Structure formats: C-alpha cells, structure tokens
Amino acid sequence: MKEIKRRLAAVMFTDIVGYTAMMQKDEVIAAKLRDRHREVFKKYTEKYDGKILQYYGDGTLSIYPSSSAAVECAVEIQRELKQDPAIPLRIGIHTGEISYSEEDIYGDGVNVASRIEGLCVPGGIFISEKVFDDIKNNRKFRTTSLGRFSLKNVQQDVGIFAVANEGISTPEAFGTATPPKSMSAKMPRQLSAITPSKGRRKKFLAGLLAIFFGIFGTHRFYLGQKKLGMIYLSFTLAALFIIPGLDNLIPVIAVVSFIDGVLLWSSSKADFDAKYNQEIPAQQQPEEAATGEQEHRSLLKTQFEKYKDRALVEYREYDYDGAIAFLKKAVEIKNDDPEAHFLLARCYSLNEEAENAIHHLDSAVAFGLKDQIRILTHDDLAHLRTTPLFDAFAKNGYRMPAELPPAEPDILQSKSHQDEDLLEQLNKLEALRKKGVITEEEFQKLKPGRTND
C-alpha cells in the first residue's frame, strides 16, 4: 500500500511558454531549452530547501518550506532564465495543504497553484493572496494586485498578485493591468475555465432578497430572470391596488418567495453558479474559454510586434543594447520567431558578443529562417564570421555544435588587466613607504616591473 503524506507547503508550478510550437519546429532546440529549464530549476529548488514532486513535459511541480522561500526561488529562476539562451517561463505559487505519494499529488494547494500559473504572463510570477499575506512585509519583494478571481473547483474567490521585482514581467508590460477575462488555466493533462469574480451574482444575497422582498420579484430581477420577476410584481400590485378582494394572494406569494429563498441558500455554490452565473448555455462554455484564449493570444501578438518595432528603432539609431533589450522581451512572448532571433544575432555580433550571437543565429535557423544566405552576406554578422565559433557553426551545417570551441583571449584586454594590477601594487607599496613601514631602498627593490641585475 502506497504511503500518503500530508503537509502544508508553498506550491509552485512552472511552464515554458510556447513549448509545443517550438517542439513542432525543432525538437532538438526545444529539448535543450527544457533541459536548461530543469537544470536551473533544480539548482534553485535545492538552494531554497524545496522538493521537486513532478516533471510533466515542459512543466514542473515543487513545494517549499515557506512562501518567502518559494517566491525568492521563483525570482532567481526567472532572472537566470531571462539570460541567453533565454527561456520564457510562467510561474504560479500558492500556499495550502497537499497530499502526495510516490505516484500521486493532489490537494487545494496544487489545484490553486496550477490555476494561477495558467493565468500568468510570460516571464512573470503570479501568487495567491495567501502567499501575498506571508511576504507583504518582506522588503525583498514588490507586488501588484490583479484582483479577485473565481477558479474552477475552488469554492472561494482567490485574490491574485503579480511579483513586480526588477526583471520580472508583469501584466502592465503586455498592455493590460489584469489577466484576460476568460481563459483556460493549465494543469497537467487538464484544462479548466477561469473567470473573474467581479459582477457575479451572490447566493446569499439572492436568498435574502427572496425572503424579505420576494413578493415584488426582486430576487428574480437580481438573478436575471426579468420575465419571472415581472410576474411576481404584477400579481402583487394587482392584489394590493387594482383588483379588490385579491389581497389574500399576498400571503401565498410571500410563502412561494420564502421557499425560493430557502432553495437558493440550500443549493451548492457550483449549482448556483452553473444556473445563475452563466450568460451562455453550458455546452458553449468551452467556446467561451477558447475565445478568451484567442483574445489573450491576440494581445500577446500585438505586444510582440510593438517590442520588435521598438527594437528596430533602437537598432537604426545604433543603440544595439537597447535593441537587444526589446528583442529579448519579444522572444519571451514568441520564442519561435526566426526574424527576432536573427536580429538579435546581428545586434550581438555588432556588440562583438560572439557566443550570444551564435545562440540566436542557431535559434533563427532552427525556427525556419528564410534566405539563409544572409548569414554569409549580412554586414552586421561580419565580426561573428571571423570567430572560431562561427567556423564550428558553419562546419556543423549552420547549427550549434555539441561543443563550442574555446573563445580566443583578448590580448589588449588581458594587458589592460595586467596594467591595472601593477598600478594597484605600486599604490600599495607607495602607501607603505609613506607610512614608514618600508624604506626607500626596499620600495625600489619591490617596485613591480623592476628587473634584477
């Protein structure tokens, strides 16, 4: 019999953005990104005393001894994975009780963390209100509230916050202050609908209106049943003011309203939501979720194009560092765009950063770069083509070789460092001579660069 363990823990889900699309275009480079993700994830999970419970495809599930440990771990993971070769990642964190064995993992903490991760933006970290309460007095962290959301299979609405530390992406960077209004949240092998709680009808309030003001149909109007509400209101007004002798109907209407209230209160939240918080038929709900996802993808595509346009502006003004910054944000949204990687390779080559240039040139080719002759003819890649890295790249069929040749040392830079070291030694000796610790004769003998007779 398998042993079931239970504990309260901070639960983290991670997921590589666009991994399926990358896998379809080039399995080798997608696998490299996945392996790098797992390597970095494992390093920081161990650093913060976490435990990896599950790898699933391009995602991970882990637990940590505290909310602070989980968030700090997530920040370090995101910052490292934003360095080249960058990996676009979403992270969701929640604190709750979990049950797990060697084969299974389940519980409120797992469910909520998974839903939150599904809402997260590329390069971001979303946390639940519980996690926020644990870390809000910790000066290491900055956060911004995204509002309250109703998550599938979660009884109460959940407040969600975005970690806003330097280098961590937030929804504002994608042109919106909150996640999409209708979107699917991903769990391993499962999709679930997520909708904001704002404007949702409340079961308690509906029952209250039915018991105290039901004879006027107020609870039916509140629940969106206008025709039924008008029937209640018409009978009541007719009995009170229009048809004499019908006032004995009022107690009957009141009893019916009271029963309505009791039935509303006794219904489950799920049943109430299914009946009164759905504006479209149940069979159309997947289509609604799909529409939300389409809106989300459209939003990201728009932001991706904005980042590329800004990068081109910086590039044309010879600000290659600025162009690189915007392009890295662009490929965080759409990592399989060959032209974005090609422009990154060009900018890195112009900055004489050969290894970064080769990584992005490899990605450009892997994801279907058109007119590959540009690799051999584009002026921006002139510096890269003079390096041993490019020779190895070309010999391997214009793909990244398994092992990169060692970079050639920069003689001028090495001499510069030597000169700095000599100057530092000379200054220290001069200070000792002035303090009388060494004599003038000793100073002359110890001077760096002096040759022995």
BAVO-560019 format. One line per 8 residues: number of its first residue (from 1); their letters; for each residue x, y, z of C-alpha. Coordinates in nm, 4 decimals, padded with zeros to 6 digits. Example, Ala and Ser with C-alpha at 12.3 -4.5 7.8 and 13.67 -1.06 7.14 Angstrom:
BEGIN
1> AS> 01.2300,-00.4500,00.7800  01.3670,-00.1060,00.7140 .
REM end
This chain:
BEGIN
1> MKEIKRRL> 00.0000,00.0000,00.0000  00.1456,00.3333,-00.1024  00.2178,00.5823,00.1754  00.0218,00.9093,00.1572  00.1965,01.2117,00.3059  00.0167,01.5320,00.4010  00.1675,01.8703,00.4715  00.1165,02.2439,00.4446 .
9> AAVMFTDI> 00.3520,02.3886,00.1853  00.4123,02.6641,-00.0664  00.3375,02.5041,-00.4039  00.4980,02.6217,-00.7299  00.4003,02.5372,-01.0869  00.6195,02.6385,-01.3821  00.5586,02.6055,-01.7542  00.7591,02.7006,-02.0668 .
17> VGYTAMMQ> 00.5620,02.9381,-02.2892  00.5114,02.8192,-02.6478  00.6953,02.4920,-02.5910  00.4601,02.2876,-02.8103  00.5128,02.5205,-03.1072  00.8899,02.5087,-03.0576  00.8787,02.1293,-03.0352  00.6931,02.1095,-03.3684 .
25> KDEVIAAK> 00.9522,02.3294,-03.5399  01.2707,02.1859,-03.3906  01.2768,01.9098,-03.1306  01.6486,01.9489,-03.0619  01.6386,02.3144,-02.9614  01.3127,02.2645,-02.7666  01.4737,01.9789,-02.5733  01.7778,02.1983,-02.4995 .
33> LRDRHREV> 01.5533,02.4682,-02.3553  01.3666,02.2121,-02.1468  01.6928,02.0678,-02.0130  01.8234,02.4154,-01.9277  01.4951,02.4949,-01.7539  01.5209,02.1797,-01.5423  01.8864,02.2405,-01.4619  01.8216,02.5949,-01.3373 .
41> FKKYTEKY> 01.5016,02.4876,-01.1627  01.6812,02.2066,-00.9774  01.9683,02.4332,-00.8720  01.7466,02.6953,-00.7081  01.4955,02.4472,-00.5684  01.7794,02.2841,-00.3754  01.9141,02.6241,-00.2696  01.5801,02.7160,-00.1072 .
49> DGKILQYY> 01.5189,02.3722,00.0519  01.2432,02.2873,-00.1932  01.1377,01.9451,-00.3178  01.0618,01.8587,-00.6796  00.7471,01.6473,-00.6839  00.6883,01.6130,-01.0554  00.8171,01.6934,-01.4024  00.5478,01.6924,-01.6694 .
57> GDGTLSIY> 00.6587,01.7688,-02.0241  00.7820,02.1267,-02.0187  00.6499,02.1984,-01.6688  00.7387,02.1353,-01.3061  00.5644,02.0981,-00.9716  00.7557,02.1639,-00.6497  00.6972,02.2534,-00.2837  00.8861,02.4799,-00.0412 .
65> PSSSAAVE> 00.9003,02.5233,00.3378  00.7698,02.8822,00.3238  00.6116,03.1377,00.0931  00.9227,03.3572,00.1104  01.1441,03.0681,00.0039  00.9167,02.9852,-00.2898  00.8930,03.3446,-00.4158  01.2639,03.4137,-00.3746 .
73> CAVEIQRE> 01.3386,03.0904,-00.5598  01.0983,03.1917,-00.8388  01.2611,03.5348,-00.8741  01.6076,03.3797,-00.9090  01.4815,03.1231,-01.1592  01.3186,03.3888,-01.3765  01.6214,03.6177,-01.3668  01.8588,03.3405,-01.4730 .
81> LKQDPAIP> 01.6285,03.2081,-01.7441  01.5995,03.5581,-01.8920  01.9730,03.5401,-01.9670  02.0801,03.3953,-02.3013  01.9817,03.1407,-02.4098  01.6587,03.2780,-02.2593  01.3572,03.0612,-02.1769  01.0085,03.2172,-02.1500 .
89> LRIGIHTG> 00.8523,03.0817,-01.8309  00.5286,03.1239,-01.6344  00.5236,03.0632,-01.2585  00.2289,03.0283,-01.0186  00.2572,02.9946,-00.6385  00.0002,02.9180,-00.3667  00.0204,02.8024,-00.0051  -00.2108,02.5193,00.1003 .
97> EISYSEED> -00.2418,02.1623,00.2199  -00.1302,01.8889,-00.0166  -00.1346,01.5092,-00.0125  00.1281,01.3188,-00.2064  00.2887,00.9802,-00.2560  00.5459,00.8412,-00.4947  00.2805,00.8357,-00.7705  00.0153,01.0972,-00.6913 .
105> IYGDGVNV> -00.0082,01.4597,-00.5839  -00.3320,01.6411,-00.5065  -00.4963,01.8934,-00.2761  -00.6132,02.2535,-00.2632  -00.2576,02.3896,-00.2776  -00.1854,02.2034,-00.6015  -00.5147,02.2948,-00.7658  -00.4924,02.6694,-00.6933 .
113> ASRIEGLC> -00.1227,02.6995,-00.7833  -00.1931,02.5329,-01.1176  -00.4809,02.7691,-01.1985  -00.2710,03.0737,-01.1064  00.0186,02.9589,-01.3264  -00.2237,02.9294,-01.6179  -00.3105,03.2981,-01.5812  00.0498,03.4164,-01.5597 .
121> VPGGIFIS> 00.2184,03.6241,-01.8309  00.5459,03.5085,-01.9954  00.8422,03.5843,-01.7700  00.6127,03.6563,-01.4742  00.5364,03.5239,-01.1269  00.1750,03.5219,-01.0040  00.0969,03.4438,-00.6401  -00.2189,03.3890,-00.4382 .
129> EKVFDDIK> -00.3476,03.6187,-00.1666  -00.2276,03.3684,00.0960  00.1270,03.3929,-00.0339  00.0987,03.7729,-00.0501  -00.0071,03.7851,00.3174  00.3054,03.5866,00.4079  00.5506,03.8061,00.2166  00.3906,04.1533,00.2216 .
137> NNRKFRTT> 00.6215,04.2782,00.4990  00.9342,04.1383,00.3315  01.1251,04.4246,00.1685  01.2818,04.1871,-00.0823  00.9571,04.1631,-00.2742  00.7423,04.4075,-00.4704  00.3910,04.3089,-00.5764  00.0879,04.4479,-00.7564 .
145> SLGRFSLK> -00.2734,04.3353,-00.7087  -00.4593,04.1883,-01.0068  -00.7984,04.1495,-00.8336  -01.0071,03.8525,-00.7203  -01.0835,03.5541,-00.9426  -01.3165,03.2570,-00.9333  -01.1178,02.9434,-01.0171  -01.2733,02.6163,-01.1252 .
153> NVQQDVGI> -01.3084,02.3581,-00.8454  -01.2122,02.6223,-00.5871  -01.5003,02.7194,-00.3551  -01.3923,03.0736,-00.2676  -01.2687,03.3553,-00.4889  -00.8915,03.3910,-00.4860  -00.7009,03.7183,-00.4770  -00.4083,03.7127,-00.7214 .
161> FAVANEGI> -00.0950,03.9297,-00.7158  00.1934,03.9715,-00.9609  00.5502,03.9856,-00.8305  00.6927,04.3140,-00.9603  01.0616,04.2860,-00.8692  01.3119,04.4248,-01.1179  01.3461,04.1985,-01.4195  01.0164,04.0148,-01.3608 .
169> STPEAFGT> 00.7433,04.0635,-01.6218  00.4018,04.1950,-01.5095  00.0687,04.2256,-01.6971  00.1271,04.6004,-01.7478  00.4162,04.5113,-01.9785  00.1677,04.3375,-02.2078  -00.0756,04.6260,-02.2306  -00.3215,04.5183,-01.9597 .
177> ATPPKSMS> -00.3451,04.5571,-01.5828  -00.5190,04.2204,-01.5316  -00.5159,03.8755,-01.6891  -00.7671,03.8009,-01.9671  -01.1331,03.7902,-01.8558  -01.1955,03.4428,-01.9913  -00.9129,03.1986,-02.0265  -00.8184,02.8370,-01.9622 .
185> AKMPRQLS> -00.5753,02.7540,-01.6832  -00.3492,02.4602,-01.7487  -00.2929,02.1623,-01.5214  -00.1046,01.8534,-01.6319  -00.3362,01.6746,-01.8816  -00.6284,01.9016,-01.7971  -00.7878,02.2361,-01.8889  -01.0158,02.4415,-01.6673 .
193> AITPSKGR> -01.2171,02.7606,-01.7203  -01.1273,03.0691,-01.5178  -01.3391,03.3822,-01.4968  -01.3099,03.6971,-01.2825  -01.5462,03.7225,-00.9875  -01.6417,04.0865,-01.0496  -02.0178,04.1198,-01.1242  -02.1039,03.7614,-01.0276 .
201> RKKFLAGL> -02.4361,03.7034,-00.8509  -02.4141,03.6002,-00.4862  -02.6160,03.3093,-00.3489  -02.6616,03.4621,-00.0014  -02.7874,03.7950,-00.1357  -03.0334,03.6246,-00.3728  -03.1838,03.4249,-00.0843  -03.2061,03.7358,00.1306 .
209> LAIFFGIF> -03.3950,03.9267,-00.1398  -03.6323,03.6326,-00.1895  -03.7273,03.6086,00.1803  -03.7709,03.9798,00.2570  -03.8700,04.1351,-00.0770  -03.9721,03.8314,-00.2811  -04.3346,03.9363,-00.3241  -04.2077,04.2112,-00.5568 .
217> GTHRFYLG> -03.9927,03.9665,-00.7546  -03.6664,04.1400,-00.6532  -03.4716,03.8122,-00.6278  -03.5794,03.7149,-00.9783  -03.4725,04.0507,-01.1207  -03.1375,04.0140,-00.9366  -03.0871,03.6657,-01.0876  -03.1532,03.7990,-01.4375 .
225> QKKLGMIY> -03.4972,03.6373,-01.4669  -03.6810,03.9544,-01.5667  -03.9960,03.7873,-01.7020  -04.0436,03.5830,-01.3853  -03.9751,03.8914,-01.1764  -04.2461,04.0806,-01.3662  -04.4970,03.8011,-01.2919  -04.4286,03.8295,-00.9166 .
233> LSFTLAAL> -04.4507,04.2094,-00.9309  -04.7702,04.2129,-01.1414  -04.9617,03.9743,-00.9135  -04.8558,04.1699,-00.6040  -04.9524,04.5095,-00.7478  -05.2814,04.3704,-00.8793  -05.3677,04.2196,-00.5384  -05.2776,04.5367,-00.3496 .
241> FIIPGLDN> -05.4090,04.8163,-00.5704  -05.6007,04.7019,-00.8814  -05.8382,04.4071,-00.8185  -06.0352,04.4250,-00.4926  -06.0577,04.1034,-00.2971  -05.7297,03.9554,-00.4253  -05.5285,04.0688,-00.1232  -05.5463,03.7120,00.0077 .
249> LIPVIAVV> -05.2937,03.6239,-00.2669  -05.0200,03.8203,-00.0884  -04.9533,03.5509,00.1787  -04.9359,03.2874,-00.0952  -04.6823,03.4913,-00.2931  -04.4853,03.5508,00.0274  -04.4715,03.1752,00.1035  -04.3585,03.0992,-00.2527 .
257> SFIDGVLL> -04.0864,03.3659,-00.2217  -03.9757,03.2279,00.1143  -03.9431,02.8802,-00.0390  -03.7414,03.0338,-00.3240  -03.5042,03.1839,-00.0677  -03.4600,02.8553,00.1209  -03.3937,02.6662,-00.2025  -03.1366,02.9248,-00.3114 .
265> WSSSKADF> -02.9499,02.9058,00.0196  -02.9559,02.5264,00.0264  -02.8132,02.4893,-00.3261  -02.4411,02.4272,-00.3651  -02.2170,02.7090,-00.4901  -02.1350,02.5076,-00.8007  -02.5031,02.4516,-00.8831  -02.5864,02.8167,-00.8147 .
273> DAKYNQEI> -02.3012,02.9386,-01.0370  -02.3922,02.6942,-01.3129  -02.7514,02.8198,-01.3142  -02.7209,03.1912,-01.2443  -02.3628,03.2959,-01.3263  -02.3519,03.1672,-01.6821  -02.4677,03.4066,-01.9527  -02.4483,03.1390,-02.2252 .
281> PAQQQPEE> -02.5584,02.7738,-02.2412  -02.3306,02.5230,-02.0697  -02.2453,02.3478,-02.3964  -02.0905,02.6736,-02.5215  -01.8558,02.7213,-02.2265  -01.5511,02.5664,-02.3991  -01.6085,02.8094,-02.6876  -01.6091,03.0982,-02.4393 .
289> AATGEQEH> -01.2805,02.9790,-02.2924  -01.1389,02.9435,-02.6424  -01.2480,03.2987,-02.7234  -01.0680,03.4220,-02.4119  -00.7547,03.2386,-02.5153  -00.7789,03.3898,-02.8644  -00.8063,03.7374,-02.7113  -00.5047,03.6602,-02.4923 .
297> RSLLKTQF> -00.3000,03.5386,-02.7883  -00.4031,03.8456,-02.9881  -00.2932,04.0708,-02.7025  00.0446,03.8982,-02.6794  00.0903,03.9112,-03.0562  00.0242,04.2855,-03.0533  00.2770,04.3380,-02.7748  00.5284,04.1153,-02.9551 .
305> EKYKDRAL> 00.5036,04.3353,-03.2662  00.5418,04.6502,-03.0525  00.8610,04.5169,-02.8984  01.0001,04.4261,-03.2422  00.9155,04.7734,-03.3767  01.0826,04.9406,-03.0777  01.3868,04.7205,-03.1263  01.4139,04.8277,-03.4910 .
313> VEYREYDY> 01.4010,05.1933,-03.3880  01.6863,05.1391,-03.1412  01.8834,04.9389,-03.3978  01.8516,05.2122,-03.6602  01.9784,05.4647,-03.4070  02.2817,05.2388,-03.3420  02.1687,05.1631,-02.9854  02.2275,04.7889,-03.0049 .
321> DGAIAFLK> 02.1951,04.7349,-02.6300  01.8520,04.8992,-02.6409  01.7507,04.6857,-02.9383  01.8647,04.3711,-02.7592  01.6581,04.4613,-02.4520  01.3367,04.4946,-02.6577  01.4086,04.1862,-02.8663  01.4583,03.9739,-02.5558 .
329> KAVEIKND> 01.1142,04.0851,-02.4396  00.9766,03.9949,-02.7812  01.1151,03.6402,-02.7853  00.9902,03.5947,-02.4296  00.6418,03.6177,-02.5812  00.7155,03.4281,-02.9038  01.0354,03.2328,-02.8760  00.9985,03.0579,-03.2128 .
337> DPEAHFLL> 01.0119,03.3714,-03.4307  01.3165,03.3350,-03.6610  01.3467,03.7017,-03.7618  01.3557,03.8210,-03.3998  01.6383,03.5775,-03.3274  01.8210,03.6786,-03.6462  01.8099,04.0459,-03.5486  01.9304,03.9534,-03.2000 .
345> ARCYSLNE> 02.2240,03.7655,-03.3536  02.3092,04.0721,-03.5645  02.2974,04.3072,-03.2653  02.5128,04.0771,-03.0548  02.7613,04.0477,-03.3426  02.7769,04.4276,-03.3693  02.8487,04.4337,-02.9945  03.1167,04.1663,-03.0558 .
353> EAENAIHH> 02.9406,03.9170,-02.8259  03.0030,03.6121,-03.0414  02.8615,03.3376,-02.8164  02.5271,03.5125,-02.7672  02.5144,03.5854,-03.1393  02.5702,03.2181,-03.2251  02.2949,03.1029,-02.9859  02.0386,03.3286,-03.1528 .
361> LDSAVAFG> 02.1607,03.2500,-03.5030  02.1108,02.8821,-03.4208  01.7551,02.9564,-03.2991  01.6821,03.1576,-03.6141  01.7865,02.8648,-03.8365  01.6016,02.6103,-03.6197  01.2773,02.8054,-03.6405  01.2853,02.8427,-04.0185 .
369> LKDQIRIL> 01.4944,03.1471,-04.1119  01.4278,03.2397,-04.4744  01.7085,03.3417,-04.7111  01.9820,03.1780,-04.5058  02.2365,03.3264,-04.7479  02.2080,03.6356,-04.5261  02.4154,03.4505,-04.2666  02.7120,03.4714,-04.5057 .
377> THDDLAHL> 02.6430,03.8131,-04.6540  02.4887,04.0403,-04.3915  02.7285,04.3151,-04.2840  02.6060,04.3014,-03.9225  02.7436,03.9477,-03.8895  03.0908,04.0379,-04.0200  03.2529,04.0177,-03.6755  03.0826,03.6878,-03.5942 .
385> RTTPLFDA> 03.2083,03.5321,-03.9192  03.5710,03.5980,-03.8142  03.5405,03.3885,-03.4974  03.6154,03.0173,-03.4353  03.2580,02.9885,-03.3053  03.1197,03.0675,-03.6495  03.3615,02.8252,-03.8177  03.2333,02.5452,-03.5931 .
393> FAKNGYRM> 02.8750,02.6574,-03.6575  02.9245,02.6522,-04.0364  03.1006,02.3128,-04.0343  02.8044,02.1698,-03.8415  02.5612,02.2627,-04.1194  02.4822,02.6080,-03.9748  02.3628,02.4611,-03.6473  02.5073,02.4799,-03.2970 .
401> PAELPPAE> 02.7737,02.2111,-03.2478  02.7612,01.9852,-02.9443  03.0769,02.1527,-02.8087  03.1770,02.5127,-02.8735  03.5475,02.5897,-02.9315  03.7118,02.7976,-02.6559  03.6957,03.1717,-02.7087  04.0213,03.3405,-02.8104 .
409> PDILQSKS> 04.1697,03.5582,-02.5371  04.1583,03.9320,-02.5917  04.5241,04.0356,-02.5739  04.4515,04.4037,-02.5307  04.2039,04.3354,-02.2548  04.4471,04.0992,-02.0787  04.7226,04.3598,-02.0908  04.4821,04.6181,-01.9565 .
417> HQDEDLLE> 04.4088,04.3963,-01.6562  04.7821,04.3396,-01.6029  04.8452,04.7145,-01.6067  04.5666,04.7661,-01.3533  04.7179,04.5010,-01.1249  05.0655,04.6587,-01.1484  04.9286,05.0033,-01.0708  04.7417,04.8668,-00.7674 .
425> QLNKLEAL> 05.0603,04.7020,-00.6364  05.2571,05.0230,-00.6868  04.9995,05.2285,-00.4969  05.0070,04.9865,-00.2044  05.3882,04.9980,-00.1868  05.3823,05.3795,-00.2068  05.1401,05.3911,00.0857  05.3645,05.1641,00.2930 .
433> RKKGVITE> 05.6697,05.3796,00.2115  05.4907,05.6984,00.3181  05.3889,05.5371,00.6485  05.7496,05.4354,00.7111  05.6713,05.0656,00.7051  05.9318,05.0123,00.4301  06.2382,05.2162,00.3395  06.3095,05.3906,00.0102 .
441> EEFQKLKP> 06.5619,05.1203,-00.0783  06.3056,04.8454,-00.0064  06.0465,05.0348,-00.2075  06.2776,05.0481,-00.5115  06.3529,04.6752,-00.4844  05.9842,04.5787,-00.4508  05.8540,04.8052,-00.7292  05.6593,04.5994,-00.9866 .
449> GRTND> 05.8249,04.5743,-01.3241  06.1781,04.6145,-01.1832  06.4303,04.3688,-01.3278  06.7016,04.2129,-01.1137  07.0617,04.2959,-01.2047 .
REM end
